Amino acid sequence: MSFPTSITDHPIVQEAVHRLDALGDPRFGRTLTRCLNDTLARTIRPMPDGTAFVVTGDIPAMWLRDSSTQMMPYLALLKDDPALQDLLLAVLRRQFQQIAHDPYANAFNAEPSGQAHDPNDLCGDPWVWEEKYEVDSLAFPLLLAHRFWAATGRTDHVPGALGTARTVIAVWRTEQDHERLSTYRFRRENGPSSDTLPNAGRGTPVARTGMTWSGFRPSDDACTFGHNVPANLCAAAALDGTAELAHHAHDTELAEDAARLAAELRAATARHGTVRHPGLGPMYAYEVDGKGNAVLMDDANMPGLLSLPLVANIPTTDPLYLATRRFVLSPANPTWHQGSAAEGIGSPHTPDEHIWPIAIAVQGLTANDTAERVKALTTLLSTDAGTGQMHESFHKDDPRRFTRPWFSWANAMYAELALDTVGLGTRPLWQKGT
């Protein structure tokens, strides 16, 4: 089976380039096309079983989260394009297989090769590149499955999506009582402390709150406290989509179960995942333990607090979100950096004073005016070190100092922002009333 390797001639892309050119900078459209083509031509590997394996870029593994976000911009291009639709279906089917194989793993190999980030990890499964359990690894494929259906009306993938959702719900319910029910452990002897979990691999102790526990953040760094707020809200949104798909498939039991868990996660996050900031009032914390401790920060990776309108269906005008956004985009947030080249959010995962292009794109996508989106596009182009690619991170004063020369997720985020800026983005396809 072969899949499309170029979208240069796609009518929606051509229209997007035309509208972007009208903004006055021809690089906007050229970079959009380059980023979309790069993902198709270089990251996707057709598999003998008809699925598609998607590398994250310069690491030869498939991340459940990254592969979902790498596909998100193409949702806007699916209408009247069966070949592109079949590609996304193939990616989804691969993800469903991977979750069925090991729902606690975050990244997989194309074959049972035994390749791994660290061969000495507890998990010795030859299919698994890394078994860092992250709530978002399960949430993003469910989000993609629902958004694909909303964009196309196709239901080929729905049985697989609903079967996957049952597995995911079981894991999330187990991890609502992590201390008592979970058998998951992660220990890594080599590397920084952020690469392993304390307490004999169980993680920092947490109270039972109704939130679901996560060992690691979307950055693949260990959670300080296992109740990650944006991940829980993202999970609730993924369950909303699952409930809608299940209703469409007349699976009332699953629809009710998904809706019930979504409500539990939201209620628990509202109760335990918010704090009162002395200058901003009520806002979201990044992580909590249910024992009164909280981490106040944001991380450039999604799901993060800044990205809640994109991953959790929270309106950009929501007062709690707006207060959180003001915190996140200020020096009060320890991961926010301001330099001579740019300002924006970074991550403890990368060197200090480094800003992530993903976070710049998210800031533009969650802005309430076009001017801020155009500003974000301009910043992304001015900080690519002349490579025409979005990197993982760059130094706030010198974009020539960057991490990861090929990071497809960041390219996808540029594409999402560019399409959204000219009114051809994906959100109208699936977001209702937000």
C-alpha positions in Angstrom: 0.0 0.0 0.0 1.2 3.5 -0.8 0.2 6.8 0.7 0.3 10.4 -0.6 3.8 12.0 -0.3 2.9 15.5 -1.4 0.0 17.9 -1.0 1.5 20.8 -3.0 -1.3 20.6 -5.5 -4.1 20.1 -3.0 -6.8 22.8 -3.6 -7.1 23.7 0.1 -3.3 24.0 0.4 -3.2 26.2 -2.7 -6.0 28.4 -1.3 -4.2 28.6 2.0 -0.9 29.6 0.3 -2.8 32.3 -1.7 -4.3 33.7 1.5 -1.0 33.6 3.4 0.8 35.4 0.5 -1.8 38.2 0.9 -0.5 38.7 4.4 2.7 40.1 2.9 5.3 37.4 3.6 5.7 34.6 0.9 7.6 32.5 3.5 4.3 31.8 5.3 2.9 29.7 2.5 6.1 28.1 1.4 6.8 26.9 4.9 3.3 25.5 5.2 3.7 23.4 2.1 7.2 22.4 3.1 6.1 21.2 6.6 3.1 19.3 5.3 5.1 17.6 2.5 7.9 16.7 4.9 5.6 14.8 7.2 4.1 12.8 4.3 7.4 12.1 2.5 9.7 11.4 5.4 7.9 10.2 8.5 5.4 7.7 7.3 6.2 4.1 6.6 3.5 1.8 5.1 3.4 -1.5 6.9 2.6 -4.9 5.4 -0.7 -5.1 7.4 -2.0 -2.0 5.9 -1.3 0.3 8.8 1.1 3.2 8.8 4.1 3.6 11.2 5.0 7.3 11.9 8.4 8.3 13.2 8.6 11.4 15.3 11.5 12.8 13.2 15.1 12.2 14.2 14.2 9.3 16.6 13.2 6.1 14.9 10.2 5.4 17.1 6.4 6.1 16.9 5.0 8.1 19.8 1.2 7.8 20.3 1.0 11.5 21.1 3.3 12.8 18.4 1.9 10.7 15.6 -1.6 12.0 16.5 -0.5 15.6 16.4 1.5 15.1 13.3 -1.7 14.1 11.6 -3.9 16.8 13.0 -3.3 19.5 10.3 -4.4 17.0 7.5 -7.9 16.9 9.0 -8.5 20.2 7.2 -7.6 18.6 3.9 -9.6 15.4 4.0 -12.8 16.4 2.3 -12.9 14.8 -1.2 -9.5 13.2 -0.7 -9.9 9.5 -0.1 -6.2 8.7 -0.3 -5.4 11.1 2.5 -8.3 9.8 4.5 -6.9 6.2 4.1 -3.6 7.4 5.4 -5.1 8.7 8.6 -7.1 5.6 9.0 -3.9 3.5 8.6 -2.2 5.6 11.3 -5.2 5.2 13.7 -5.2 1.4 13.2 -1.6 1.3 14.0 -2.2 3.3 17.2 -5.1 1.0 18.2 -2.8 -2.0 17.8 -0.1 -0.4 19.9 -2.5 0.5 22.7 -3.9 -3.0 22.7 -0.4 -4.3 22.9 0.7 -2.2 25.9 -1.5 0.7 27.1 1.3 1.9 29.4 3.8 2.5 26.7 4.3 5.9 25.1 6.5 4.9 22.1 6.9 1.8 19.9 9.1 0.2 17.3 7.9 -0.7 13.8 8.9 -4.4 14.4 9.9 -6.4 17.5 13.4 -5.2 17.1 14.2 -4.7 20.7 15.4 -1.1 20.1 14.8 1.1 23.1 15.7 4.5 24.5 17.4 2.5 27.4 17.7 -1.2 27.0 18.0 -1.6 30.8 14.5 -0.3 31.5 12.2 -2.6 33.3 10.1 -3.2 30.2 11.9 -5.7 28.0 9.1 -5.9 25.3 10.9 -5.9 21.9 7.9 -3.9 20.4 8.3 -1.1 23.0 10.7 1.8 22.5 9.8 3.3 25.9 7.2 2.5 28.6 6.8 5.9 30.2 3.1 6.0 31.1 1.5 9.3 30.1 -2.3 10.0 30.2 -1.9 12.0 26.9 -0.5 9.0 25.1 -4.0 7.4 25.4 -6.0 10.6 25.0 -4.6 11.8 21.7 -5.4 8.8 19.5 -9.0 9.0 20.9 -9.1 12.7 20.0 -7.8 12.0 16.5 -10.4 9.2 16.0 -13.3 11.5 16.9 -12.0 14.4 14.9 -11.4 12.1 11.9 -15.1 11.0 12.1 -16.2 14.6 12.5 -14.2 15.7 9.5 -15.1 12.9 7.1 -18.2 11.1 8.4 -16.4 7.8 7.8 -16.9 5.0 10.3 -14.4 2.4 9.1 -12.3 3.0 12.3 -15.1 3.2 14.8 -15.1 -0.4 16.0 -11.4 -0.2 16.6 -11.7 3.2 18.3 -14.4 1.9 20.6 -12.4 -1.2 21.5 -9.4 1.0 22.2 -11.6 3.3 24.4 -12.6 0.4 26.6 -8.9 -0.4 27.2 -8.2 3.2 27.9 -11.1 3.6 30.3 -10.0 0.6 32.2 -6.5 2.0 32.6 -7.7 5.5 33.6 -10.0 4.0 36.2 -7.2 1.8 37.6 -5.0 4.9 37.8 -7.7 6.9 39.7 -6.5 4.7 42.6 -2.9 4.4 41.7 -1.6 3.7 45.2 -3.8 0.7 45.7 -4.6 -0.7 42.3 -1.8 0.0 39.9 1.0 -2.5 39.1 2.8 0.0 36.9 6.4 0.8 37.8 9.2 2.7 35.9 12.8 2.8 37.0 15.8 3.9 34.9 19.2 3.7 36.4 21.0 5.9 33.9 20.2 9.6 33.2 18.7 12.5 35.1 16.1 12.2 37.9 13.4 13.3 35.5 13.9 10.1 33.6 12.8 7.8 36.4 10.1 7.6 39.1 10.9 7.7 42.8 9.4 5.5 45.5 10.7 2.2 43.9 9.2 3.2 40.5 5.7 4.1 41.8 6.1 7.8 41.7 5.5 10.5 44.4 2.6 9.4 46.6 -0.8 10.9 45.7 -4.2 10.9 47.4 -7.2 9.5 45.7 -9.0 12.5 44.3 -11.0 11.2 41.3 -8.3 12.5 38.9 -6.3 9.8 37.0 -2.6 9.4 37.7 0.2 9.9 35.2 3.8 8.9 35.7 5.2 11.2 33.1 4.4 14.6 31.5 3.9 15.0 27.7 7.6 16.1 27.7 8.4 12.5 28.8 9.8 14.0 32.0 8.6 12.5 35.3 5.7 14.2 37.0 6.5 15.9 40.2 3.0 15.1 41.4 1.1 12.4 39.6 -2.2 14.3 39.0 -1.4 16.3 35.9 -4.1 18.9 35.4 -4.0 19.5 31.6 -3.7 15.7 30.9 -6.8 15.1 33.0 -8.8 17.8 31.1 -7.5 16.4 27.8 -8.6 12.9 28.8 -12.1 14.2 29.6 -12.3 15.8 26.1 -11.2 12.5 24.6 -13.9 10.7 26.5 -16.5 13.2 25.2 -15.6 12.3 21.7 -15.7 8.6 22.6 -19.2 9.0 24.0 -20.3 10.7 20.8 -18.8 7.9 18.7 -20.4 5.3 20.9 -23.8 6.9 20.7 -23.5 6.9 16.9 -22.6 3.2 17.0 -25.6 2.5 19.3 -23.2 1.4 22.1 -25.2 2.9 25.0 -23.2 1.2 27.7 -19.8 2.6 26.5 -21.3 6.0 25.8 -22.6 6.3 29.4 -19.3 4.9 30.8 -17.2 7.4 28.9 -19.4 10.3 29.8 -19.4 9.3 33.4 -15.6 9.1 33.6 -15.3 12.4 31.8 -17.6 14.1 34.4 -15.5 12.5 37.2 -12.2 13.8 35.8 -13.6 17.3 35.3 -15.2 17.5 38.8 -12.0 16.2 40.5 -9.8 18.6 38.5 -12.1 21.6 39.4 -11.9 20.6 43.1 -8.2 19.6 43.4 -6.5 21.0 40.3 -7.1 24.7 40.8 -5.4 27.2 43.1 -6.0 30.9 44.1 -3.1 33.0 42.9 -2.6 36.2 45.0 -2.5 38.4 41.9 -4.7 36.5 39.4 -7.3 34.8 41.5 -8.5 31.2 40.7 -6.3 29.5 38.1 -5.3 26.0 37.1 -2.2 24.3 38.7 0.0 22.2 36.4 0.2 19.2 38.8 -1.2 18.3 42.2 -1.0 15.4 44.6 -4.4 15.7 46.3 -2.6 16.4 49.6 -2.4 20.1 49.3 0.8 20.3 47.2 0.8 21.9 43.7 3.2 22.7 40.9 2.6 26.2 39.4 4.1 26.2 35.9 3.3 25.2 32.4 5.3 23.0 29.9 5.6 23.8 26.2 4.4 20.3 25.3 0.7 19.5 24.7 -1.4 19.0 26.6 -0.4 22.0 28.6 -2.3 24.7 30.3 -1.9 27.1 27.4 -3.3 24.5 25.0 -6.5 23.7 26.9 -8.7 25.3 24.2 -7.1 23.0 21.6 -7.0 19.7 23.6 -9.8 20.1 26.2 -12.6 22.0 24.5 -12.2 24.9 27.0 -13.2 28.2 25.4 -10.5 30.8 25.0 -12.8 33.2 26.8 -13.2 31.1 29.9 -12.3 33.2 33.0 -10.3 30.4 34.6 -8.4 29.8 31.4 -7.7 33.5 30.9 -6.3 33.8 34.4 -4.1 30.7 33.8 -3.0 32.1 30.5 -1.9 35.4 32.1 0.2 33.4 34.5 1.7 31.1 31.9 2.7 34.0 29.6 4.5 35.9 32.3 7.7 35.7 34.4 5.7 34.1 37.2 5.8 30.9 35.1 9.3 29.4 35.6 9.4 28.0 32.1 8.6 31.4 30.4 11.6 33.1 28.8 12.1 36.5 27.2 15.1 37.2 25.0 16.3 39.3 22.1 15.1 36.7 19.6 11.7 35.8 21.0 9.6 35.2 24.1 7.7 32.1 25.0 7.4 28.9 27.0 10.1 26.3 27.3 10.4 23.1 29.2 12.5 21.5 31.9 13.1 18.8 29.2 15.4 21.1 27.3 18.2 23.5 28.3 17.4 26.5 30.3 16.4 29.7 28.4 15.2 27.7 25.5 11.8 28.4 23.9 9.7 25.8 22.1 8.1 26.6 18.6 5.2 24.3 19.6 4.4 26.8 22.4 4.6 29.8 20.1 2.2 28.0 17.7 -0.1 27.2 20.6 0.0 30.8 21.8 -1.1 31.9 18.3 -3.8 29.2 18.0 -5.3 30.2 21.4 -5.3 33.9 20.7 -8.5 35.8 20.1 -7.3 38.0 17.3 -5.6 37.4 13.9 -2.8 39.8 14.6 -1.4 37.6 17.3 -1.6 34.6 15.1 0.4 36.4 12.4 2.9 37.6 15.0 3.4 33.9 16.0 3.9 32.9 12.4 6.5 35.6 12.0 8.3 34.6 15.1 8.4 31.0 14.1 10.0 31.9 10.7 12.5 34.2 12.3 13.7 31.6 14.7 14.2 28.6 12.4 17.9 29.3 12.0 17.4 29.4 8.3 16.6 25.7 8.0 13.0 26.0 7.0 12.1 23.5 9.8 10.7 24.0 13.2 12.9 22.7 15.9 12.2 21.3 19.4 13.6 24.4 21.1 15.9 27.3 20.5 17.8 29.8 22.7 15.9 32.9 23.5 18.8 35.1 22.3 20.2 32.9 19.5 18.0 30.7 17.4 21.1 29.1 15.9 21.4 27.2 19.2 18.6 24.7 18.9 17.7 21.2 19.9 16.5 18.4 17.5 17.1 19.4 13.8 14.1 17.4 12.7 11.0 17.4 14.9 7.9 16.6 12.9 5.4 17.6 15.7 6.7 21.1 15.6 6.3 21.3 11.8 2.7 20.1 12.2 2.0 22.9 14.7 3.3 25.5 12.3 1.0 24.0 9.7 -2.0 24.1 12.1 -1.3 27.7 12.9 -0.9 28.8 9.3 -4.1 27.1 8.2 -6.0 28.5 11.2 -4.7 32.0 10.6 -6.3 32.2 7.1 -9.6 30.5 8.2 -8.8 27.1 6.8 -7.9 25.3 10.0 -9.3 22.1 11.6 -11.2 23.4 14.5 -14.5 24.3 12.8 -14.7 20.6 11.8 -14.9 19.3 15.4 -15.2 22.2 17.9 -18.8 23.1 18.7 -19.8 25.9 21.1 -16.3 26.7 22.3 
